[in-house]
Amino acid sequence: MGTRPEIVKMASVVDSCRTLGVDHRIVLAAQHYDWEMSGLFMKQLGLGKPDCRVRVGSGSNAVQTARAMVGLERIILRDRPEAVVVQGDTNMVLAASLASVKAHVPVFHVEAGVRSYDLRMPEEHNRRIVDHVSSYLFAPTLHTARVLRKENVWGKISVVGNTVIDACLKFMGMARKKSDLLRRIRYDRFALATLHRAENVDQASTLRTLVKVLTSLSLPVVFPVHPRTMQRLCSYRLVSKLKASPNVQLLPPVGYFDMLTLMGKCTFIVTDSGGIQEEATSPNIRKFVFVLRRRTDRPESVRSGFAKLMGTQDHKSIARSIDRLSNMPISVPMASPYGDGRAGARIAHVLMSECERTKRRDIL
């Protein structure tokens, strides 16, 4: 695991491995600014301390990936695991996968087959490579499984659901008890907004358009600001526009429990996050999502009626569309397109059976 979203999405896998008695090690490979927060996050989610750590530090994508590969290779060669499990599409996932296959250890990829077909996204390159070097691919939906088959991946494919639904169902009750964030929210009714995608926040013109969208909405907006986004807002001199708007409340980055609480309370969500598009479909959240992107790597959310793709070009038309739709009764499905909340258990069962099969083969 390298990032907080990966920790959330692997929590149910780790928990199920413990339940089934699958021997495992947790490796945390984090950038320096995620280091302490990731450790705290793991503690909050009941994962405890990682068994091994790889400190990646700052640097370019290539530098971080290379450092992670070197550190992870040492651990893999020392411990000789029967499988390495990775989740998602970050540089750390790519590094772990490449280090594993070079050491002849099979890779098991959680959340395989996700595609945006937007090559501006570094994540798109990472997940394609990881899917094609993995021995076992845990597809969250039938759609992602079809993508993998169409690409003729070599590994075995299993449709298991998305582990983020496991996390939402397990931790929402705990979040409501532990989070006091709602006391600090100025509005009774509000939209929740998040922005962090490089293709949105690294372009001054695009970010300026999206700031205009948030300040133009008729419903107040609560906006927890990602560190990367805040840096860009400051660089492009847009922070003052948000702070001057009586309709926008800026928050520093919030933890997982606080974010679950905000998603549960808000009227609807405006975001460019793929993970939030998934979380919004959880049976105990069920919120409509306006996606501020040209394309989405979670088409299941759109097809099932949980989300609408808004683009990033014309702030007036985007704001009008959001206001028009949000003023109508928005009904969303009862069931999530991302599964029933038992993905972690299915993954752990496959891990156990595959490792036992490997042992039997080695004995023979």
N, C-alpha and C positions, 0 to 999 in steps of 0.2 A: 504494500500500500504506500502511496506517496502523497495523496491529497485528502482533504476532508471528505469530499464526495465519495472517493474510493473507500474510505473507512466506513462511511454509512452503508454503502452498497455491499461491503464484505462482512458486515457485522453478523448477519443471519447465517452466512456460510460458516464463519468461525463458530458461532453458537451451535449450529447443527453438527459440525465436526466434533465438538466437545461432547454433545449428547450421544453420538454414535461411537465415540472412542477412537476417532481417526487421529493418529499422531500427526501433529502439525507444528510449524513454527511461524510466528508472525514477524515479517520483516518490514520495517518502516524506512522508506527511502524518500526523504523530504528535502525540499529547498530550505535554506536557512530561515526564511521568514515564516515558514509553515511548521518549523520544527517543534517549538513549544506548544503551539496551538493544536497540532496533530496529536501530540502526546496527551494533552488534556482531553481532547475529543475522544480518544480511545478509552480513557478512564471513564468518561461520562456514559459511554455506550456499553460499559461492562466488559470491555476487551482486555483491560489491564495494561501492563507495560509490554511493549514489543520485545520479542526474544532477541532480535538483531536490529541494528540501526546502520544506515548508510547516509552520511551527511553529504548532500550534494552541493550546497552553496549556490551562489548566484552565478550568472554567466549566460552566454547565448544558448539557444536550443541544442546546438551540437556539443558545447562544452558540458552542459548539464547531463545530456544523454550519455556522453562518454564517461564522465565521472561515475554515474550510476552503474553503468555496465561493468566498470572495473571493480567497484565495491561489491556489487551483487555477484560477480563471478567468483570472488574469493569465498563468499558464503556458500555458494552452490557447490564449488569444488571441495570445500571442507565438509559439508553436511551430506552431500550426495543424496538429495531427496528423490523420491520416485515420481514426483510431479511438482511443477511450479504453477501456482494459480495467480492470475492477474485479472484485473477488472478495468474495463474502459479503454481510454484512448490517449492517455497523457504520455509525456516523454519518459516518465518512469516505467510505464507499462511497456513501451517499446524497448527500453533498456533491459528490463528484466526478461523479456521474451527472447531478445537476441542473445543475451548472456546464457540463457538456458539452453537454447538449441545448439549453440556452439559447444556447450558442455555435454551435449547428448542427453539432456533431461527434457521430457515432454512438457509442453505448455498447455494449460487448461485456461481458456479465455472466457471469462464471465462478461456478458453483454456483447456477444459477438454479432456481426452482421449489420450493425447500425451504420447508415450511410446518409450523408447530406448531398453528395456529389458537388460540393462547393470546395474547389481545390485551394481557395484562399485560406481555408481552415487547416492549421497544422494537425489538428486531431484527425482529420480525414485521412491524411497520409499515414499517421501512426496506426490507426485501427485496421486499415487495409493490410499493412505489412504484418501486423500481429495475427490477423485472421489467417493469413496464408502460411504462417510458420507454426500455427498451433496444431496440436494433436487432437484436442477435444474442444469443441466450440459450443458454449451454452448460449443459445439464441433466446432472447426474451420473448419473441413473438413468432407467429407463423410467417409474417412478412420478412423478418430478418433471416429466418431459416431459408426462405426462397432466394434471398439475395446471395447467401453463401453458396447455395447449390448452383445458382446461375454463374457464379464466379469460379466454380469447380475447385473449391478449396479441398485440401487433402485430408483434413481432420474429420473426425466423427462429429455429427451435429445432433444436438438434443434441445428441444424447445422446453424451457423450464419456467418461463415468466421472468419478471424483473425483480431483483432483490430489493429495489427501492420501495416497492409496495410492502414487502416484509417489514422494512424499517418503519414506515409510516404507521402501519397497524400496531406494531409493538411499542413504539415510543411516543405516540400522541398523548396517551394518558399521562405518562411521566412528564411530558413537556408542559401540559396544562398545570401540573402541580408545581413544577420547578421554575417556570418562566413567570416573571412579573413585568414583562415588557409592555403589556397592554395598558398598564397604569400610566405609562409615559406617552401613549399615543393620543394626539390631540383630537382625533375625530371618532365619532361613533360608527360611521360608515366610511369605508375607504377602499381604494384599489391598492394592491401591493405591486410594486415595480422593482425589477432587478435588471441590470445591464452589466455584461462583462466580456462579451465576445470581442475578440481582436478586430474582426471586420466591422464592428460597430463603434467601438470606443477609440480605436487607433486612427480613425479618419475624422478630422475636425468637422467636415461638412456633415457627415452622417451623425456624429454625436450631437452636433448643434440641432439637427432636425429632430432627434429623439428627445432632447431637452425641451424643445418647443412642444412636442406631443404631450409630455408629462405636465407641463405648466398650462396646457390648453384644455385639459379634461375637466368636465363639469364635476366629477366626483373627486374629492381629495385623494392625494396619493401619498402613501408611505413608501419611502425609497431607501432601503439599506444599501449603502454604497460600497462596492467592492474596492479594495485598495488600488488595484490597477485602474479602475474607472475614476476614482478620486484624483489620481495623478494626472489623468488626461483632462478631467474637468478643470483642474487648476491650470494646466498648461495652455488650454484653449480659452481660459477666462470665462468659464461657464458656471462656476460654482455660485457666483453672486446672483445670477438669474434664478437659480433654484432656491437659494436662501431668501430671495426677495418675494417669492411667490407664497401667498397665504394658503395656497392649495397644496403645497408640497411640504412634507416633513422628512428631512434627511436624517438618517441614522448611520452610525458607524457600522462596520461589518458585524453581523449577529451570528450567534451560535446556532447549532442545529435545533435545539429545543425552542429557541425564540422564533426561528423561521417556521417551524411546524405550527406554532401558535399563531403567527401572522397569517399563514395560509388558511388555517382553520377559521379565522375571524373575518378575513377580507371579503369583499363583495365579488371581485374578480381579480385576475392577475395579468399584468403586462410585463413581458419578459423576453429575453433572448436565450434563456437557459434551457438546455435539453432536459436536464434532470428535473427541473420544476414542471416542465410539460408532463413528465411521468408522474411526479408526486401529486399533482393536481387531480389525477384520476383515481387516487386511492379512495376506497369506499368511505373513509372517515374524513375526507377533505372535499372532493367533488366540486371543484371550482373551474369556471370557464377561463381559458387562457388566450390572450391576444399576443401572438408571437411576432416580435419586432425583428424579423429576418426575411431575406428574400426566399430562402429555402429552409426546410426543417429536416433534421435527421430523425425526427419522431413523427412520421406521417400517420402512424396509428392514432395519435391524439386527434389529428384533424379529421381523419376518416370516421372515427367513432363519435364525433360531435363534441369533443372536449376542448377544441382549440380552433383558432382561425389565423391563417398566415396573413400578416398585415403589410409586409415590406418595410422599407426604410426611407422612402424617397420624399413624399409630400406630407408634411406634418399636418396640414389642414385637413386633407382627406382622411388621413389615419385617425386623427382626433375625432372627426365627425363620425366616422364609421364606428369607432369604439363607443362614443356617446350614444349613437343611435341603437346599437345592439345592446348596450348595457342598460338602457332605459326600457328594454323589453324583457319579459320573463324569459330567462335563458335556462332551458332545461338540459341537463346533462345526463348521460346514461347512469344506471345504477352500478353496472359492473365495469371494472377497469380493463382496458385492452392489454394491460401488462401483467395479467395473471391474478392469482388468488391469495398471494402472500405466503406461499410455501416454496418459493424458488430456492431459497437457501438449503432447505432440507433435500430437495431433489438433487442439487449440485453435490451435496455432501455424500448422498447415497452413490452417485456415479463415481466420485473420488474413491470411496471405500471399495467399490466393486472393481474398479480399474486397477487400483493398487494391489488388491488381492490376486487379480488375474496376472499381474506382472510378477508377483512373488511365485505363483504356481509355475509360470513359464520358466522363471530362473531356476527353480528346483528341478524341473524336468530337463 
